[in-house]
C-alpha cells in the first residue's frame, strides 16, 4: 500500500490504516477520484473534523484548508448558523417525499440574486443539474449537438465527459470507457477563449446546435479567466444561431459574486447550473432560467426530470442558512482582499525561488500554475492546452511540502483553491511564508533532477 511520503516526522499512521481498509471496500479507496491524492503521489489523508478555516485529520494533524470541500464552504467549516439550521431541521425530519416550504424560500433567494433565473428546479448534484440542463436545451430547441469547452467539467454526464477537466484530465473521445461513441458524437469541443473556433463550430453544424455549455470562469483545469469580451461574444453567437447558452456556475455561483460570474461580467445565459454553495456543503444542485423555458420541465411541460431527494429539507435548510449570511458586499470584499494578498504573495515567493508560475484568481478562488521550466516571462494559462503544459511533478512536490507544514491544498494541479470567510489575513500570511519554504525546497529538488537527467 502506498503511504504518504512526508519526511517531517508528523504521523499519518491512522490515515494509512484507514486507507488499507478503504481500498478493499471502495474503488481506489475513495468515493471520488479527486480525493485520492494519486496525482501527487501520496495516499489520502482522512479528515476527522473541520472548524472555521481549519481541518484536523485522524492523526491529529491540523491544516489551514484551501479545499473547502471544493468550494461550498464559503463561510468555513461548521459555521454556527449552518449548524443551528441543520439541528432545527433534524428535529423535524430529514426527508418527506412531499413539498417543503424551504424549497420556496431558497428558490426565492436564488431568483432574486440571478437576473437570468425566473424559475429553478432543485436536484441532488451538479452532475444532475448539468444533465438536466442539457436535456432541457435539446427539448426546447429540437436540436441535438452540444458545444463544450475543452477541459470543461460538467459532472460525469456521458455527453460531457469528453475532453473533460477535474479528475478526468485526459485526451480521447470519449474520455472514459463505458461512454457510447454515439453520446460523444453529439458533443463538439472547442478551446476556451477562442471565439474563432466557436464560430467555426457553429458554421460546421449550422442549425443543429442546441446549446453551448460552459463554465464562464473555468475551474476544473484550475482557474482560467475569460478574456475581455469573450463571454459577450459567445452570448451573441448563440443568440444569432438560435442556440441556448448554458452557464455552469456550480463552482462560481455565489462564490465570485453574489450573482455569480454572470453578474460579475454582465452576461446573461439562458440556463444556469448551480450547486455547492446553495447547499452549504450538503449534496445539492439546481438549474434555472426564464419562466417560458423552465415551464417545459415536467410536470409543467414535456421534458421529464425527477428525483426522490431533490429539494430535501436538510439541503434546503443548509443552503438558506448559507445564503442568508451572504449579501452583495459581505463577505465578498474581504474575501477578494485576502485572495489578492495570497496571489501577490505566491508570485513573489515563486520569483524569489526562481520557479516559473502563473496565478489566476477570481475573487476568493485561485490556482497556482507551475509553468514549464522554460516558460516565457509573463506567461499565462488561457485554455486547457495551456494547462496541460504545467509541471505536475513540481506541483506534487509543492503540495507535499505544504501538507507537511500544515496547509491543505487540492491534491491536483488542475483544481481551484478556495478562501472562506473564516480565513484571516494571518492565515494568508502564514500560507505565503510556508509557500516560500515549499517553493525553495522544490526548486532545489527540481534542479537536482535536471542535473541528474543531463548527466
Residue, then its C-alpha position, 0 to 999 in steps of 0.5 A: x500500500x502506498x503511504x504518504x511520503x512526508x519526511x517531517x516526522x508528523x504521523x499519518x499512521x491512522x490515515x494509512x490504516x484507514x486507507x488499507x481498509x478503504x481500498x478493499x471496500x471502495x474503488x481506489x479507496x475513495x468515493x471520488x477520484x479527486x480525493x485520492x491524492x494519486x496525482x501527487x503521489x501520496x495516499x489520502x489523508x482522512x479528515x476527522x473534523x473541520x472548524x472555521x478555516x481549519x481541518x484536523x485529520x485522524x492523526x491529529x494533524x491540523x491544516x489551514x484548508x484551501x479545499x473547502x470541500x471544493x468550494x461550498x464552504x464559503x463561510x468555513x467549516x461548521x459555521x454556527x448558523x449552518x449548524x443551528x439550521x441543520x439541528x432545527x431541521x433534524x428535529x423535524x425530519x430529514x426527508x418527506x417525499x412531499x413539498x417543503x416550504x424551504x424549497x420556496x424560500x431558497x428558490x426565492x433567494x436564488x431568483x432574486x440574486x440571478x437576473x437570468x433565473x425566473x424559475x429553478x428546479x432543485x436536484x441532488x448534484x451538479x452532475x444532475x443539474x448539468x444533465x438536466x440542463x442539457x436535456x432541457x436545451x435539446x427539448x426546447x430547441x429540437x436540436x441535438x449537438x452540444x458545444x463544450x469547452x475543452x477541459x470543461x467539467x460538467x459532472x460525469x454526464x456521458x455527453x460531457x465527459x469528453x475532453x473533460x477537466x477535474x479528475x478526468x484530465x485526459x485526451x480521447x473521445x470519449x474520455x472514459x470507457x463505458x461512454x457510447x461513441x454515439x453520446x460523444x458524437x453529439x458533443x463538439x469541443x472547442x478551446x476556451x477563449x477562442x471565439x474563432x473556433x466557436x464560430x467555426x463550430x457553429x458554421x460546421x453544424x449550422x442549425x443543429x446546435x442546441x446549446x453551448x455549455x460552459x463554465x464562464x470562469x473555468x475551474x476544473x483545469x484550475x482557474x482560467x479567466x475569460x478574456x475581455x469580451x469573450x463571454x459577450x461574444x459567445x452570448x451573441x453567437x448563440x443568440x444569432x444561431x438560435x442556440x441556448x447558452x448554458x452557464x455552469x456556475x456550480x463552482x462560481x455561483x455565489x462564490x465570485x459574486x453574489x450573482x455569480x460570474x454572470x453578474x460579475x461580467x454582465x452576461x446573461x445565459x439562458x440556463x444556469x447550473x448551480x450547486x455547492x454553495x446553495x447547499x452549504x456543503x450538503x449534496x445539492x444542485x439546481x438549474x434555472x432560467x426564464x419562466x417560458x423555458x423552465x415551464x417545459x420541465x415536467x410536470x409543467x411541460x414535456x421534458x421529464x426530470x425527477x428525483x426522490x431527494x431533490x429539494x430535501x429539507x436538510x439541503x434546503x435548510x443548509x443552503x438558506x442558512x448559507x445564503x442568508x449570511x451572504x449579501x452583495x458586499x459581505x463577505x465578498x470584499x474581504x474575501x477578494x482582499x485576502x485572495x489578492x494578498x495570497x496571489x501577490x504573495x505566491x508570485x513573489x515567493x515563486x520569483x524569489x525561488x526562481x520557479x516559473x508560475x502563473x496565478x489566476x484568481x477570481x475573487x476568493x478562488x485561485x490556482x497556482x500554475x507551475x509553468x514549464x521550466x522554460x516558460x516565457x516571462x509573463x506567461x499565462x494559462x488561457x485554455x486547457x492546452x495551456x494547462x496541460x503544459x504545467x509541471x505536475x511533478x513540481x506541483x506534487x512536490x509543492x503540495x507535499x511540502x505544504x501538507x507537511x507544514x500544515x496547509x491543505x491544498x487540492x491534491x491536483x494541479x488542475x483544481x481551484x483553491x478556495x478562501x472562506x470567510x473564516x480565513x484571516x489575513x494571518x492565515x494568508x500570511x502564514x500560507x505565503x511564508x510556508x509557500x516560500x519554504x515549499x517553493x525553495x525546497x522544490x526548486x532545489x529538488x527540481x534542479x537536482x533532477x535536471x542535473x541528474x537527467x543531463x548527466 
